[in-house]
Amino acid sequence: MDRISALRNVERALAMYEAGDVTLPELEQEVRGVLRSYATEYGEGSAWLARGDERVDGLVVVATSRSAARERAAAAVDDPVTVEVESLEEPGDGDGTAGPG
């Protein structure tokens, strides 16, 4: 997805919201999906959801591997933290432990 496509998709979602066709949570989900698609294609990685320390819990990072995602999420705070990650793109990989890395 290129930048223009991403902007058009966000614009379409906003128009649907303005017309009353979607709710705010639906709009947020749509825009989040557009941004993740753009970021993962542009950034050449996958989206990973961090779990653990409250300062990183729920943070989404783009990285090429599970270990790189842990490092990127941990780097988001100044203090050392333990972080587990789960892929947002691989079905069935929600336990944060499967796969190498």
KOLROMI-570551 format. One record per atom (N, C-alpha, C, CB): atom name; residue in three letters; chain; x, y, z. Coordinates in pm, 1 decimal, always signed. Atoms other than C-alpha are relative to their C-alpha. Glycine has a CB too. Layout:
BEGIN
+------+------+-------+----------+----------+----------+
: atom : rest : kette :        X :        Y :        Z :
+------+------+-------+----------+----------+----------+
:   CA :  ALA :     A :        X :        Y :        Z :
...
+------+------+-------+----------+----------+----------+
***
This chain:
BEGIN
+------+------+-------+----------+----------+----------+
: atom : rest : kette :        X :        Y :        Z :
+------+------+-------+----------+----------+----------+
:    N :  MET :     A :    +85.4 :   -117.2 :     +0.0 :
:   CA :  MET :     A :     +0.0 :     +0.0 :     +0.0 :
:    C :  MET :     A :    +89.9 :   +123.4 :     +0.0 :
:   CB :  MET :     A :    -97.1 :     -0.1 :   +122.8 :
:    N :  ASP :     A :    -78.9 :   -122.2 :     +3.1 :
:   CA :  ASP :     A :   +150.1 :   +331.1 :   -100.8 :
:    C :  ASP :     A :    -68.9 :   +109.1 :    +82.6 :
:   CB :  ASP :     A :    +21.1 :    +47.2 :   -145.7 :
:    N :  ARG :     A :    +49.7 :   -109.1 :    -83.5 :
:   CA :  ARG :     A :    +99.6 :   +659.3 :    +80.6 :
:    C :  ARG :     A :   -134.5 :    +53.2 :    -49.3 :
:   CB :  ARG :     A :   +101.7 :   +113.0 :     +3.9 :
:    N :  ILE :     A :   +124.9 :    -52.8 :    +56.0 :
:   CA :  ILE :     A :   -174.7 :   +781.1 :   -154.5 :
:    C :  ILE :     A :   -115.9 :    -95.1 :    +28.3 :
:   CB :  ILE :     A :    +14.1 :    +23.0 :   -152.1 :
:    N :  SER :     A :   +104.5 :    +98.0 :    -30.7 :
:   CA :  SER :     A :   -373.4 :   +457.9 :   -112.6 :
:    C :  SER :     A :    -38.3 :     +5.3 :   +147.4 :
:   CB :  SER :     A :    +46.6 :   -141.5 :    -37.1 :
:    N :  ALA :     A :    +28.0 :     -7.2 :   -143.6 :
:   CA :  ALA :     A :   -340.3 :   +481.7 :   +264.1 :
:    C :  ALA :     A :    -84.1 :   +124.0 :    +31.6 :
:   CB :  ALA :     A :   +132.0 :     +2.4 :    +81.1 :
:    N :  LEU :     A :    +75.6 :   -123.0 :    -25.3 :
:   CA :  LEU :     A :   -462.3 :   +842.1 :   +263.7 :
:    C :  LEU :     A :   -142.7 :    -10.3 :    -54.2 :
:   CB :  LEU :     A :    +71.4 :   +120.3 :    -63.2 :
:    N :  ARG :     A :   +135.0 :    +17.9 :    +56.9 :
:   CA :  ARG :     A :   -754.1 :   +753.7 :    +37.3 :
:    C :  ARG :     A :    -84.9 :    -90.8 :    +87.7 :
:   CB :  ARG :     A :     +8.3 :    -58.1 :   -142.3 :
:    N :  ASN :     A :    +73.6 :    +91.2 :    -87.7 :
:   CA :  ASN :     A :   -852.4 :   +466.1 :   +264.3 :
:    C :  ASN :     A :    -40.9 :    +67.5 :   +130.3 :
:   CB :  ASN :     A :    +84.0 :   -123.4 :    +30.1 :
:    N :  VAL :     A :    +35.2 :    -74.6 :   -121.8 :
:   CA :  VAL :     A :   -841.8 :   +691.1 :   +571.0 :
:    C :  VAL :     A :   -110.6 :   +100.4 :    -32.1 :
:   CB :  VAL :     A :   +125.0 :    +73.2 :    +59.1 :
:    N :  GLU :     A :   +102.9 :    -95.2 :    +41.7 :
:   CA :  GLU :     A :  -1043.5 :   +955.8 :   +385.1 :
:    C :  GLU :     A :   -135.1 :    -68.9 :    -17.5 :
:   CB :  GLU :     A :    +41.0 :    +68.9 :   -130.6 :
:    N :  ARG :     A :   +123.8 :    +76.4 :    +17.5 :
:   CA :  ARG :     A :  -1301.5 :   +692.2 :   +287.1 :
:    C :  ARG :     A :    -61.3 :    -36.0 :   +134.5 :
:   CB :  ARG :     A :    +26.4 :   -127.2 :    -81.3 :
:    N :  ALA :     A :    +48.9 :    +35.9 :   -133.6 :
:   CA :  ALA :     A :  -1328.2 :   +577.5 :   +649.8 :
:    C :  ALA :     A :    -57.8 :   +122.4 :    +71.4 :
:   CB :  ALA :     A :   +113.7 :    -61.9 :    +84.2 :
:    N :  LEU :     A :    +51.7 :   -122.4 :    -61.4 :
:   CA :  LEU :     A :  -1372.0 :   +935.8 :   +769.5 :
:    C :  LEU :     A :   -134.5 :    +40.0 :    -60.7 :
:   CB :  LEU :     A :   +100.9 :   +114.3 :    -16.3 :
:    N :  ALA :     A :   +126.1 :    -32.9 :    +66.8 :
:   CA :  ALA :     A :  -1645.0 :   +996.0 :   +510.4 :
:    C :  ALA :     A :   -112.4 :    -92.3 :    +48.7 :
:   CB :  ALA :     A :    +15.7 :    -10.8 :   -153.7 :
:    N :  MET :     A :    +99.8 :    +93.8 :    -50.5 :
:   CA :  MET :     A :  -1825.4 :   +681.9 :   +627.9 :
:    C :  MET :     A :    -43.3 :    +38.3 :   +141.8 :
:   CB :  MET :     A :    +55.5 :   -143.8 :     -2.0 :
:    N :  TYR :     A :    +32.2 :    -43.3 :   -135.9 :
:   CA :  TYR :     A :  -1805.7 :   +806.7 :   +986.4 :
:    C :  TYR :     A :    -87.9 :   +124.5 :     -2.9 :
:   CB :  TYR :     A :   +128.6 :    +27.6 :    +79.9 :
:    N :  GLU :     A :    +77.1 :   -124.2 :    +10.8 :
:   CA :  GLU :     A :  -1934.1 :  +1151.8 :   +889.9 :
:    C :  GLU :     A :   -142.4 :    -27.2 :    -48.6 :
:   CB :  GLU :     A :    +70.0 :    +98.0 :    -95.2 :
:    N :  ALA :     A :   +132.3 :    +35.5 :    +51.5 :
:   CA :  ALA :     A :  -2226.1 :   +988.7 :   +705.5 :
:    C :  ALA :     A :    -80.5 :    -83.6 :    +99.1 :
:   CB :  ALA :     A :    +14.0 :    -75.6 :   -130.7 :
:    N :  GLY :     A :    +69.4 :    +80.7 :    -99.8 :
:   CA :  GLY :     A :  -2312.9 :   +784.8 :  +1014.2 :
:    C :  GLY :     A :     -3.2 :   -147.8 :    -33.1 :
:   CB :  GLY :     A :   -139.1 :    +49.2 :    +16.3 :
:    N :  ASP :     A :     -1.4 :   +140.2 :    +41.3 :
:   CA :  ASP :     A :  -2233.1 :   +455.9 :   +843.8 :
:    C :  ASP :     A :    +82.7 :    -89.3 :    +91.7 :
:   CB :  ASP :     A :    +52.4 :    -10.8 :   -139.9 :
:    N :  VAL :     A :    -82.2 :    +75.9 :    -94.6 :
:   CA :  VAL :     A :  -1976.2 :   +350.0 :  +1106.7 :
:    C :  VAL :     A :     +7.9 :    +75.8 :   +131.2 :
:   CB :  VAL :     A :   +142.2 :    -25.7 :    -57.0 :
:    N :  THR :     A :    -16.5 :    -59.6 :   -132.1 :
:   CA :  THR :     A :  -1928.5 :   +412.5 :  +1477.1 :
:    C :  THR :     A :   +145.9 :    +41.0 :    +20.7 :
:   CB :  THR :     A :    -45.1 :    -98.6 :   +110.7 :
:    N :  LEU :     A :   -137.7 :    -39.4 :    -29.9 :
:   CA :  LEU :     A :  -1618.4 :   +566.4 :  +1632.3 :
:    C :  LEU :     A :    +90.5 :   -121.6 :    +18.7 :
:   CB :  LEU :     A :     +3.8 :    +87.4 :   +125.3 :
:    N :  PRO :     A :    -87.7 :   +117.8 :    -10.7 :
:   CA :  PRO :     A :  -1479.9 :   +225.2 :  +1738.5 :
:    C :  PRO :     A :    +25.8 :    -67.2 :   -134.4 :
:   CB :  PRO :     A :    -60.5 :   -100.8 :    +95.5 :
:    N :  GLU :     A :    -19.8 :    +58.0 :   +132.8 :
:   CA :  GLU :     A :  -1534.7 :    +96.8 :  +1384.2 :
:    C :  GLU :     A :    +95.3 :    +85.5 :    -83.3 :
:   CB :  GLU :     A :   -134.6 :    -15.0 :    -72.5 :
:    N :  LEU :     A :    -90.6 :    -91.0 :    +69.6 :
:   CA :  LEU :     A :  -1362.3 :   +405.0 :  +1242.1 :
:    C :  LEU :     A :   +142.9 :    -20.8 :    +48.6 :
:   CB :  LEU :     A :    -43.1 :   +146.5 :    +21.0 :
:    N :  GLU :     A :   -133.5 :    +20.9 :    -56.2 :
:   CA :  GLU :     A :  -1067.7 :   +356.3 :  +1479.2 :
:    C :  GLU :     A :    +60.0 :   -131.0 :    -48.9 :
:   CB :  GLU :     A :     -5.5 :     +1.2 :   +152.9 :
:    N :  GLN :     A :    -49.3 :   +129.9 :    +45.9 :
:   CA :  GLN :     A :  -1038.5 :    -10.0 :  +1380.2 :
:    C :  GLN :     A :    +41.8 :     +7.3 :   -145.9 :
:   CB :  GLN :     A :   -107.0 :   -108.4 :    +19.0 :
:    N :  GLU :     A :    -32.0 :    -12.1 :   +142.2 :
:   CA :  GLU :     A :  -1044.5 :    +75.2 :  +1009.3 :
:    C :  GLU :     A :   +129.2 :    +78.6 :    -20.5 :
:   CB :  GLU :     A :   -115.5 :    +67.7 :    -75.1 :
:    N :  VAL :     A :   -119.4 :    -84.2 :    +15.4 :
:   CA :  VAL :     A :   -784.2 :   +352.0 :  +1040.8 :
:    C :  VAL :     A :   +123.1 :    -72.4 :    +52.9 :
:   CB :  VAL :     A :    -18.1 :   +134.7 :    +73.5 :
:    N :  ARG :     A :   -111.4 :    +77.5 :    -54.8 :
:   CA :  ARG :     A :   -563.5 :   +132.4 :  +1261.5 :
:    C :  ARG :     A :    +45.3 :   -105.3 :   -100.4 :
:   CB :  ARG :     A :    -40.2 :    -66.7 :   +133.3 :
:    N :  GLY :     A :    -34.3 :    +99.8 :    +99.8 :
:   CA :  GLY :     A :   -579.1 :   -139.3 :   +995.7 :
:    C :  GLY :     A :    +74.5 :    +59.7 :   -118.7 :
:   CB :  GLY :     A :   -124.7 :    -69.4 :    -47.8 :
:    N :  VAL :     A :    -67.8 :    -68.0 :   +110.5 :
:   CA :  VAL :     A :   -481.6 :   +106.0 :   +722.1 :
:    C :  VAL :     A :   +142.5 :    +35.0 :    +40.2 :
:   CB :  VAL :     A :    -77.1 :   +127.5 :    -41.8 :
:    N :  LEU :     A :   -133.5 :    -40.0 :    -44.9 :
:   CA :  LEU :     A :   -188.7 :   +236.6 :   +926.8 :
:    C :  LEU :     A :    +92.3 :   -120.2 :    +16.4 :
:   CB :  LEU :     A :     -9.4 :    +76.4 :   +131.6 :
:    N :  ARG :     A :    -82.6 :   +119.6 :    -16.4 :
:   CA :  ARG :     A :    -65.6 :   -111.7 :  +1012.5 :
:    C :  ARG :     A :    +39.8 :    -57.4 :   -135.2 :
:   CB :  ARG :     A :    -74.2 :   -105.8 :    +82.2 :
:    N :  SER :     A :    -33.3 :    +49.0 :   +134.0 :
:   CA :  SER :     A :    -86.6 :   -220.5 :   +649.8 :
:    C :  SER :     A :   +108.7 :    +84.9 :    -62.6 :
:   CB :  SER :     A :   -124.0 :     -0.9 :    -89.6 :
:    N :  TYR :     A :    -99.2 :    -90.7 :    +57.0 :
:   CA :  TYR :     A :   +105.7 :    +85.8 :   +539.8 :
:    C :  TYR :     A :   +135.7 :    -19.1 :    +68.5 :
:   CB :  TYR :     A :    -46.9 :   +146.5 :    +13.4 :
:    N :  ALA :     A :   -125.6 :     +9.0 :    -74.7 :
:   CA :  ALA :     A :   +367.0 :    +55.4 :   +815.3 :
:    C :  ALA :     A :    +73.2 :   -130.8 :    -25.8 :
:   CB :  ALA :     A :    -26.5 :    +14.9 :   +148.4 :
:    N :  THR :     A :    -67.2 :   +127.8 :    +20.2 :
:   CA :  THR :     A :   +434.7 :   -313.0 :   +759.2 :
:    C :  THR :     A :    +51.0 :    -14.3 :   -142.8 :
:   CB :  THR :     A :    -94.1 :   -114.8 :    +33.2 :
:    N :  GLU :     A :    -48.6 :     +6.1 :   +137.5 :
:   CA :  GLU :     A :   +461.4 :   -278.5 :   +382.7 :
:    C :  GLU :     A :   +115.7 :    +96.3 :    -22.2 :
:   CB :  GLU :     A :   -113.0 :    +30.9 :    -97.6 :
:    N :  TYR :     A :   -105.0 :   -100.2 :    +15.1 :
:   CA :  TYR :     A :   +671.3 :    +36.6 :   +401.7 :
:    C :  TYR :     A :   +123.2 :    -38.1 :    +81.8 :
:   CB :  TYR :     A :    -51.3 :   +138.5 :    +42.5 :
:    N :  GLY :     A :   -108.4 :    +32.0 :    -91.8 :
:   CA :  GLY :     A :   +879.6 :    -83.0 :   +696.4 :
:    C :  GLY :     A :    +59.5 :   -137.4 :    -18.3 :
:   CB :  GLY :     A :    -47.4 :    +12.8 :   +137.7 :
:    N :  GLU :     A :    -51.7 :   +132.9 :    +27.7 :
:   CA :  GLU :     A :   +935.9 :   -433.0 :   +560.4 :
:    C :  GLU :     A :    +15.4 :    -84.1 :   +126.9 :
:   CB :  GLU :     A :   +132.9 :    +10.7 :    -70.8 :
:    N :  GLY :     A :     +2.4 :    +82.8 :   -118.9 :
:   CA :  GLY :     A :   +840.1 :   -615.2 :   +875.9 :
:    C :  GLY :     A :   -142.7 :    -40.8 :    +28.4 :
:   CB :  GLY :     A :    +61.2 :    +73.6 :   +120.6 :
:    N :  SER :     A :   +132.4 :    +40.4 :    -44.3 :
:   CA :  SER :     A :   +543.8 :   -752.6 :  +1064.5 :
:    C :  SER :     A :    -39.1 :    +80.8 :   +122.6 :
:   CB :  SER :     A :     -4.3 :   -151.2 :    +30.4 :
:    N :  ALA :     A :    +50.6 :    -68.8 :   -118.5 :
:   CA :  ALA :     A :   +324.0 :   -596.1 :  +1329.5 :
:    C :  ALA :     A :     -0.2 :    -97.4 :   +117.8 :
:   CB :  ALA :     A :   -143.1 :    +57.2 :    -25.2 :
:    N :  TRP :     A :     -8.3 :    +81.0 :   -122.0 :
:   CA :  TRP :     A :   +381.9 :   -727.3 :  +1682.4 :
:    C :  TRP :     A :    -62.3 :    +77.7 :   +115.8 :
:   CB :  TRP :     A :   +148.3 :    -38.0 :    +32.2 :
:    N :  LEU :     A :    +64.8 :    -59.2 :   -116.3 :
:   CA :  LEU :     A :   +177.2 :   -659.1 :  +1997.0 :
:    C :  LEU :     A :    +79.3 :    -37.1 :   +125.3 :
:   CB :  LEU :     A :   -148.0 :    -47.4 :    +11.8 :
:    N :  ALA :     A :    -79.2 :    +22.8 :   -121.3 :
:   CA :  ALA :     A :   +377.5 :   -617.0 :  +2318.5 :
:    C :  ALA :     A :    -92.2 :    -26.0 :   +119.0 :
:   CB :  ALA :     A :    +92.3 :   +121.3 :    +28.9 :
:    N :  ARG :     A :    +69.2 :    +32.4 :   -125.0 :
:   CA :  ARG :     A :   +260.4 :   -762.3 :  +2649.9 :
:    C :  ARG :     A :   +102.8 :     -3.7 :   +111.5 :
:   CB :  ARG :     A :    -76.6 :   -136.2 :    -10.3 :
:    N :  GLY :     A :    -89.5 :     +7.9 :   -114.9 :
:   CA :  GLY :     A :   +409.6 :   -738.0 :  +2995.4 :
:    C :  GLY :     A :     -9.9 :   +124.0 :    +84.6 :
:   CB :  GLY :     A :   +143.1 :    -20.8 :    -44.8 :
:    N :  ASP :     A :     -7.3 :   -121.1 :    -79.5 :
:   CA :  ASP :     A :   +517.6 :   -424.6 :  +3174.6 :
:    C :  ASP :     A :   -107.3 :    +99.1 :    -45.3 :
:   CB :  ASP :     A :   +140.0 :    +62.9 :    -10.3 :
:    N :  GLU :     A :   +110.3 :    -91.7 :    +32.7 :
:   CA :  GLU :     A :   +236.0 :   -168.8 :  +3192.8 :
:    C :  GLU :     A :    +41.6 :   +113.3 :    -94.0 :
:   CB :  GLU :     A :    -56.5 :    +59.1 :   +127.3 :
:    N :  ARG :     A :    -46.2 :   -108.3 :    +86.9 :
:   CA :  ARG :     A :   +451.4 :    +84.8 :  +3008.8 :
:    C :  ARG :     A :     +6.3 :    -40.5 :   -146.5 :
:   CB :  ARG :     A :   +135.8 :    +47.2 :    +44.6 :
:    N :  VAL :     A :     -3.9 :    +46.3 :   +138.8 :
:   CA :  VAL :     A :   +466.5 :   -131.1 :  +2695.6 :
:    C :  VAL :     A :   -120.0 :    -87.1 :    -36.4 :
:   CB :  VAL :     A :   +127.8 :    -77.1 :    -24.8 :
:    N :  ASP :     A :   +113.3 :    +87.7 :    +26.4 :
:   CA :  ASP :     A :   +151.3 :   -342.3 :  +2731.5 :
:    C :  ASP :     A :    -93.9 :    +64.3 :   -101.6 :
:   CB :  ASP :     A :    -75.5 :    -31.9 :   +130.5 :
:    N :  GLY :     A :    +87.5 :    -51.0 :   +105.0 :
:   CA :  GLY :     A :    -53.3 :   -296.5 :  +2415.3 :
:    C :  GLY :     A :    +70.5 :    +77.7 :   -109.5 :
:   CB :  GLY :     A :   -102.7 :    +86.0 :    +60.2 :
:    N :  LEU :     A :    -77.3 :    -70.7 :   +102.2 :
:   CA :  LEU :     A :   +223.0 :   -121.8 :  +2220.0 :
:    C :  LEU :     A :    +14.5 :    -89.2 :   -123.3 :
:   CB :  LEU :     A :   +139.9 :    +41.4 :    +54.7 :
:    N :  VAL :     A :    -19.1 :    +73.8 :   +124.2 :
:   CA :  VAL :     A :   +240.6 :   -228.0 :  +1855.3 :
:    C :  VAL :     A :   +126.5 :    +53.0 :    -66.4 :
:   CB :  VAL :     A :   -124.5 :    +13.5 :    -94.9 :
:    N :  VAL :     A :   -124.5 :    -36.4 :    +67.5 :
:   CA :  VAL :     A :   +579.0 :   -230.7 :  +1683.4 :
:    C :  VAL :     A :    +10.5 :    -77.1 :   -130.6 :
:   CB :  VAL :     A :   +123.1 :    -28.3 :    +90.5 :
:    N :  VAL :     A :    -28.4 :    +69.4 :   +125.1 :
:   CA :  VAL :     A :   +696.6 :   -325.3 :  +1335.0 :
:    C :  VAL :     A :   +144.1 :    -48.6 :     +7.7 :
:   CB :  VAL :     A :    -23.3 :    +93.2 :   -125.7 :
:    N :  ALA :     A :   -133.6 :    +59.1 :     -7.4 :
:   CA :  ALA :     A :   +991.9 :   -562.2 :  +1327.5 :
:    C :  ALA :     A :     +4.2 :   -123.2 :    -89.8 :
:   CB :  ALA :     A :    +37.3 :    -37.1 :   +147.2 :
:    N :  THR :     A :    -17.2 :   +114.1 :    +90.2 :
:   CA :  THR :     A :  +1134.8 :   -840.4 :  +1113.6 :
:    C :  THR :     A :     +1.0 :   -134.5 :    +71.6 :
:   CB :  THR :     A :   +127.4 :    +15.6 :    -77.1 :
:    N :  SER :     A :     -0.7 :   +126.1 :    -74.5 :
:   CA :  SER :     A :  +1145.5 :  -1100.9 :  +1393.2 :
:    C :  SER :     A :    -55.2 :    +22.9 :   +139.9 :
:   CB :  SER :     A :   +143.0 :    -59.4 :     +7.1 :
:    N :  ARG :     A :    +51.5 :     -7.1 :   -137.9 :
:   CA :  ARG :     A :  +1008.5 :  -1181.3 :  +1737.8 :
:    C :  ARG :     A :   +101.8 :    +66.7 :    +92.8 :
:   CB :  ARG :     A :    -34.5 :   -141.8 :    +52.4 :
:    N :  SER :     A :   -100.7 :    -58.5 :    -88.5 :
:   CA :  SER :     A :  +1338.2 :  -1094.3 :  +1907.9 :
:    C :  SER :     A :    +18.5 :   +149.3 :    -28.3 :
:   CB :  SER :     A :   +133.8 :    -73.6 :    -15.6 :
:    N :  ALA :     A :    -12.3 :   -142.4 :    +33.5 :
:   CA :  ALA :     A :  +1364.9 :   -763.9 :  +1718.6 :
:    C :  ALA :     A :   -120.6 :    +77.1 :    +52.9 :
:   CB :  ALA :     A :    +13.2 :    +19.4 :   -153.3 :
:    N :  ALA :     A :   +120.2 :    -65.5 :    -52.7 :
:   CA :  ALA :     A :  +1007.0 :   -683.7 :  +1821.5 :
:    C :  ALA :     A :    +11.5 :    +19.7 :   +150.9 :
:   CB :  ALA :     A :   -126.0 :    -82.7 :    -33.4 :
:    N :  ARG :     A :    -20.5 :    -14.4 :   -145.3 :
:   CA :  ARG :     A :  +1090.2 :   -750.6 :  +2189.2 :
:    C :  ARG :     A :    +95.1 :   +115.2 :    +29.3 :
:   CB :  ARG :     A :    +55.4 :   -131.2 :    +60.9 :
:    N :  GLU :     A :    -98.9 :   -106.1 :    -21.1 :
:   CA :  GLU :     A :  +1394.2 :   -525.0 :  +2164.3 :
:    C :  GLU :     A :    -59.1 :   +137.6 :    -28.1 :
:   CB :  GLU :     A :   +122.4 :    -23.0 :    -88.7 :
:    N :  ARG :     A :    +60.0 :   -128.8 :    +36.4 :
:   CA :  ARG :     A :  +1200.7 :   -247.1 :  +1991.9 :
:    C :  ARG :     A :   -101.6 :    +45.0 :   +104.4 :
:   CB :  ARG :     A :    -67.1 :     -9.1 :   -137.8 :
:    N :  ALA :     A :    +99.5 :    -34.5 :   -102.2 :
:   CA :  ALA :     A :   +917.0 :   -260.5 :  +2247.3 :
:    C :  ALA :     A :    +68.7 :    +39.2 :   +130.7 :
:   CB :  ALA :     A :    -96.6 :   -118.2 :    +24.0 :
:    N :  ALA :     A :    -72.7 :    -31.9 :   -123.8 :
:   CA :  ALA :     A :  +1161.8 :   -264.5 :  +2541.5 :
:    C :  ALA :     A :    +70.1 :   +134.8 :    -10.3 :
:   CB :  ALA :     A :   +102.5 :   -109.7 :    +31.7 :
:    N :  ALA :     A :    -69.8 :   -127.8 :    +19.4 :
:   CA :  ALA :     A :  +1348.1 :    +32.7 :  +2393.2 :
:    C :  ALA :     A :    -94.2 :   +119.5 :    +10.1 :
:   CB :  ALA :     A :    +69.6 :     +1.4 :   -135.4 :
:    N :  ALA :     A :    +97.1 :   -109.2 :     -8.3 :
:   CA :  ALA :     A :  +1026.8 :   +236.2 :  +2409.3 :
:    C :  ALA :     A :     -4.2 :    +63.7 :   +138.6 :
:   CB :  ALA :     A :   -138.0 :    -50.6 :    -36.9 :
:    N :  VAL :     A :     -7.3 :    -55.5 :   -135.9 :
:   CA :  VAL :     A :  +1087.5 :   +287.9 :  +2783.6 :
:    C :  VAL :     A :   +146.4 :     +7.6 :    +41.3 :
:   CB :  VAL :     A :    -82.3 :    -86.6 :   +101.8 :
:    N :  ASP :     A :   -138.7 :    -22.3 :    -39.5 :
:   CA :  ASP :     A :  +1401.9 :   +403.1 :  +2961.1 :
:    C :  ASP :     A :    +58.2 :   -112.7 :    +85.0 :
:   CB :  ASP :     A :    +10.4 :   +128.8 :    +75.0 :
:    N :  ASP :     A :    -47.2 :   +104.5 :    -91.0 :
:   CA :  ASP :     A :  +1423.1 :   +118.3 :  +3213.5 :
:    C :  ASP :     A :     -9.5 :   -137.0 :    -65.9 :
:   CB :  ASP :     A :    -80.9 :     +1.5 :   +130.7 :
:    N :  PRO :     A :    +11.3 :   +135.6 :    +53.5 :
:   CA :  PRO :     A :  +1489.8 :   -247.5 :  +3133.7 :
:    C :  PRO :     A :   -133.7 :    -62.6 :    +40.9 :
:   CB :  PRO :     A :   +117.6 :    -87.5 :    +48.9 :
:    N :  VAL :     A :   +127.2 :    +65.8 :    -27.5 :
:   CA :  VAL :     A :  +1162.0 :   -439.0 :  +3108.4 :
:    C :  VAL :     A :     -3.1 :   -134.9 :    -69.8 :
:   CB :  VAL :     A :   -118.9 :    +87.7 :    -45.4 :
:    N :  THR :     A :    +22.5 :   +128.5 :    +63.5 :
:   CA :  THR :     A :  +1054.1 :   -790.8 :  +3027.9 :
:    C :  THR :     A :   -120.8 :    +14.7 :    -91.1 :
:   CB :  THR :     A :    -21.1 :   -113.8 :   +105.4 :
:    N :  VAL :     A :   +106.1 :    -16.4 :    +99.3 :
:   CA :  VAL :     A :   +845.4 :   -796.0 :  +2712.2 :
:    C :  VAL :     A :    -20.5 :   -130.5 :    -73.7 :
:   CB :  VAL :     A :    +33.4 :   +113.7 :    -99.2 :
:    N :  GLU :     A :    +37.3 :   +109.1 :    +89.6 :
:   CA :  GLU :     A :   +663.8 :  -1074.4 :  +2532.8 :
:    C :  GLU :     A :    -75.9 :    +63.7 :   -114.5 :
:   CB :  GLU :     A :    -86.2 :   -111.2 :    +73.2 :
:    N :  VAL :     A :    +70.6 :    -53.6 :   +115.5 :
:   CA :  VAL :     A :   +523.7 :  -1016.7 :  +2186.8 :
:    C :  VAL :     A :    -78.3 :   -110.2 :    -68.3 :
:   CB :  VAL :     A :    +97.6 :    +65.5 :    -98.3 :
:    N :  GLU :     A :    +75.8 :    +93.5 :    +82.0 :
:   CA :  GLU :     A :   +261.7 :  -1179.5 :  +1970.0 :
:    C :  GLU :     A :    -22.0 :    +64.5 :   -135.4 :
:   CB :  GLU :     A :   -135.8 :    -38.8 :    +67.2 :
:    N :  SER :     A :    +18.6 :    -48.4 :   +135.7 :
:   CA :  SER :     A :   +228.0 :  -1148.0 :  +1597.1 :
:    C :  SER :     A :   -144.5 :    +40.3 :    -21.4 :
:   CB :  SER :     A :    +41.6 :   -106.2 :   -101.9 :
:    N :  LEU :     A :   +134.9 :    -42.2 :    +35.7 :
:   CA :  LEU :     A :    -71.3 :   -953.2 :  +1474.5 :
:    C :  LEU :     A :    -36.9 :    -47.5 :   -140.3 :
:   CB :  LEU :     A :    -12.4 :   +152.4 :     +9.3 :
:    N :  GLU :     A :    +22.6 :    +40.9 :   +138.4 :
:   CA :  GLU :     A :    -40.6 :  -1114.6 :  +1132.6 :
:    C :  GLU :     A :     -1.8 :   -149.7 :    -20.1 :
:   CB :  GLU :     A :   +104.2 :    +58.8 :    -87.1 :
:    N :  GLU :     A :     -4.9 :   +145.0 :    +15.3 :
:   CA :  GLU :     A :     +2.4 :  -1486.0 :  +1197.3 :
:    C :  GLU :     A :   -111.5 :    -63.1 :    +84.1 :
:   CB :  GLU :     A :   +139.8 :    -55.8 :    +41.9 :
:    N :  PRO :     A :   +107.0 :    +64.0 :    -75.1 :
:   CA :  PRO :     A :   -320.6 :  -1668.4 :  +1292.4 :
:    C :  PRO :     A :    +52.5 :   -113.4 :    +87.2 :
:   CB :  PRO :     A :   -106.4 :    -52.4 :    -94.7 :
:    N :  GLY :     A :    -38.3 :   +108.0 :    -88.9 :
:   CA :  GLY :     A :   -283.9 :  -1898.0 :  +1588.8 :
:    C :  GLY :     A :   +131.2 :    +22.7 :    +73.2 :
:   CB :  GLY :     A :     +8.7 :   -125.3 :    -76.7 :
:    N :  ASP :     A :   -127.7 :    -27.6 :    -65.6 :
:   CA :  ASP :     A :    +34.4 :  -1730.7 :  +1713.5 :
:    C :  ASP :     A :    -21.2 :   +102.2 :   +112.2 :
:   CB :  ASP :     A :   +105.0 :    +52.1 :   -103.0 :
:    N :  GLY :     A :    +35.2 :    -99.2 :    -99.2 :
:   CA :  GLY :     A :   -128.3 :  -1546.3 :  +2000.7 :
:    C :  GLY :     A :    +54.7 :    -22.3 :   +138.8 :
:   CB :  GLY :     A :   -142.7 :     +8.3 :     +8.4 :
:    N :  ASP :     A :    -45.3 :    +25.7 :   -136.0 :
:   CA :  ASP :     A :    +53.3 :  -1700.6 :  +2295.5 :
:    C :  ASP :     A :   +130.8 :    +70.3 :    +32.3 :
:   CB :  ASP :     A :    +15.6 :   -147.8 :    +21.6 :
:    N :  GLY :     A :   -122.2 :    -75.2 :    -25.0 :
:   CA :  GLY :     A :   +369.9 :  -1491.4 :  +2253.9 :
:    C :  GLY :     A :   +123.8 :    -85.4 :    +13.7 :
:   CB :  GLY :     A :    -15.9 :    +80.6 :   +121.6 :
:    N :  THR :     A :   -115.9 :    +84.2 :    -21.2 :
:   CA :  THR :     A :   +597.8 :  -1793.9 :  +2270.8 :
:    C :  THR :     A :    +39.4 :    -81.7 :   -122.5 :
:   CB :  THR :     A :    -25.9 :    -91.4 :   +114.2 :
:    N :  ALA :     A :    -29.4 :    +86.6 :   +115.5 :
:   CA :  ALA :     A :   +576.6 :  -1979.4 :  +1938.1 :
:    C :  ALA :     A :   +100.3 :    +63.7 :    -94.1 :
:   CB :  ALA :     A :   -128.0 :    -32.2 :    -76.2 :
:    N :  GLY :     A :    -90.9 :    -47.1 :   +104.3 :
:   CA :  GLY :     A :   +840.9 :  -1952.0 :  +1673.1 :
:    C :  GLY :     A :   +136.1 :    +35.8 :    +51.1 :
:   CB :  GLY :     A :    -57.7 :   +117.1 :    -68.5 :
:    N :  PRO :     A :   -135.9 :    -34.1 :    -39.0 :
:   CA :  PRO :     A :  +1211.5 :  -1879.0 :  +1674.6 :
:    C :  PRO :     A :    +14.7 :   +148.6 :    +23.2 :
:   CB :  PRO :     A :    +98.5 :    -46.0 :   -105.2 :
:    N :  GLY :     A :    -25.2 :   -141.3 :     -9.4 :
:   CA :  GLY :     A :  +1356.2 :  -1554.8 :  +1779.0 :
:    C :  GLY :     A :    +34.9 :    +43.9 :   +132.5 :
:   CB :  GLY :     A :   -111.2 :    +74.2 :    -44.0 :
+------+------+-------+----------+----------+----------+
***
